[in-house]
């Protein structure tokens, strides 16, 4: 499979959109970072064979604002985000490292609360925080605290995931309602005159992935956690990498009324909104029902749905079949409606 | 070996000194971070047995200011710092992840130069950058860019390092001249009316460690790279952990005239100044000469010296024997003469 030619990165300075997970991020990563570092897998966990063990290895930075929000906080996000990167690469998360960049003047109470959130989330996810590092910068040179987390996981030998294994007819499984995290953060900033009874979906998806592997390993082709850029961006990347199309059955995509309402008012597409506790899986058709049942049987998985299908064409495109025999193209996120979402 | 009781952390807000690597850092880590995360090895690489492989796993953040300085830059530091943490844990560095926190408005030229520095340093050190992540924060919420690097290495089965294996009579090996990095950064800020023909010592120490392991593995007890807090802090931590004393032969410690001169003018102790390309090793006496010769035989190792010895008492103390039969206690770094040194 030949990848399409790399985008050229021509911008002269970094903008917030370069961190939003959509087209600008992709341009930065594929047009500048990946060519220099000579590395094709900057988005996903890296898979390594080391001393005879099959490992996944991943790292993320977290700069979410505000630090605490309904349903979670930066510390919890930093654990679950890294755990989920490992999980969707088919690896059982084992150990984490967390590095902190603290702003001088940060309240120790705030730091303590985030350390406790890290520890609590790690315990819930069944991983150990085995080390880390702390740096301090002057007041005004960070925003409270930033966390970088890296994680190592043990690859489950029953699965072999790759975009290259995806075939027309494969089904798209989505683990639950979308947009909760992004809209929660947006509202938590208090800049909009909008309230909703909503909280972040931050959680470890490993229990769901584990159930999915047990039920449907031979039919499991590809997984991704649709964080920055949302479901639309993750599926567009898949469509592009496979040169196939995704037919999304939009009416099956679970979206809470609060998220739908906020998106309508703000002119956002829920498919572009970040999630922190969901995943997408591409499953061979003969395993799709078993996969869905397995995910639904895990507590918190009842709202999982099969939301689409891989089709031949138009190559590289995600489109939504609306149910009225019309359809619309679902593009990647462009611009940055939601800076510092994770 | 029972560790002394943990220090209690009573500060109400974070100060720059908490990031300087000396006593305040130690109080933060041992009094707050480690108790909450339930983790005794926050300073060093964590050792894991995973899928039958013995691995070392480490992470650091880099916030050095300025981004570029004589002899190196933040990107090069981010690679070598992580590589060296793995090396001194007795592991061959294999793979790195690098996460970037970029400030909106950062020049892409600056970013590109640091990506190239990362790639060049990784190549020189024989490791691969296998992944990463990029976040962007608003202008004024970072200082150009911060980098967090994590690394995984394969433990060399010939060595088993621990403070608990250190015995009176063991020799202290130092790989080369101290203080170059810290003084270079201090002068590069241009805030002092001082110039010197000096550059950072940033480099991978793995070639030296590898030679040391080959020549003296059975006698190799403990290693550490004396970064923030310098040689004095690293040896004080060893003295404390072993409840033994270190007799430092200060006249044998290699220090360039430029570093000595700058320290005299600024009232700093070279033993407290950060290094980014040196390491300390504790070696059983019968292996000390072979160890020294092995390190000296590696290009860049000619200035390695045996600079001291482990003795029984006074327990927990590092002292300098000055050669005039007098001696002085060499304490850990207190306060923060050099913020954002790495």
Interface residues (C-beta under 8 A of the other chain):
Chain A: X9 X11 X12 X13 X14 X15 X16 X17 X18 X19 X20 X25 X28 X29 X32 X33 X36 X37 X38 X39 X41 X42 X44 X45 X46 X48 X50 X51 X52 X53 X54 X55 X57 X58 X59 X60 X61 X62 X63 X94 X95 X97 X98 X99 X100 X101 X102 X103 X104 X105 X106 X107 X108 X109 X111 X112 X115 X116 X118 X119 X122 X128 X129 X130 X131 X132 X133 X134 X135 X136 X137 X138 X140 X141 X142 X143 X146 X148 X150 X152 X154 X339 X340
Chain B: X9 X11 X12 X13 X14 X15 X16 X17 X18 X19 X20 X25 X28 X29 X32 X33 X36 X37 X38 X39 X41 X42 X44 X45 X46 X48 X50 X51 X52 X53 X54 X55 X57 X58 X59 X60 X61 X62 X63 X94 X95 X97 X98 X99 X100 X101 X102 X103 X104 X105 X106 X107 X108 X109 X111 X112 X115 X116 X118 X119 X122 X128 X129 X130 X131 X132 X133 X134 X135 X136 X137 X138 X140 X141 X142 X143 X146 X148 X150 X152 X154 X339 X340
